[in-house]
Amino acid sequence: MMNYQEISQTVKHFLIEDFEVDPEAITPDATLKDTLDLDSLDYIDLIVAIDNHFGIKVRPEDFQTMKTIKDLYDFIHTRANHKITA
């Protein structure tokens, strides 16, 4: 069971390391598309990163409800702590 802080730190770490995102840009209200400048291939990499770090299966359509970094944290927190599988 991961708490919110652990999830946010892990997400920040892989966004910085794997996606070369500016650490200053990673704020709860930052949008995935605009602030992080993610393209469709990056979303595939993000799905893999979430699976690798959290053991959570993400479907591409799940991103339709994730607009901000906070949405991503909330999604992972819900899935990680309830072991919901896609």
TAMOPE-V264948 format. One record per residue. N is the residue number from 1. OMEGA is omega in whole degrees, -180 to 180 (none if undefined). Layout:
BEGIN
N OMEGA
N OMEGA
END
This chain:
BEGIN
1 -178
2 175
3 -174
4 -179
5 178
6 179
7 -178
8 179
9 180
10 180
11 179
12 -179
13 -177
14 175
15 180
16 -176
17 -172
18 -174
19 178
20 179
21 177
22 -179
23 -180
24 -178
25 -175
26 177
27 -177
28 -177
29 177
30 179
31 -179
32 -174
33 -173
34 -176
35 -177
36 178
37 180
38 174
39 -174
40 177
41 178
42 178
43 176
44 177
45 179
46 176
47 179
48 -179
49 180
50 178
51 -178
52 -175
53 -173
54 -177
55 -178
56 176
57 179
58 175
59 179
60 -179
61 176
62 -179
63 177
64 179
65 -179
66 179
67 -175
68 175
69 179
70 177
71 178
72 177
73 -178
74 179
75 -179
76 -180
77 180
78 -179
79 -176
80 -175
81 178
82 179
83 176
84 178
85 -178
86 none
END
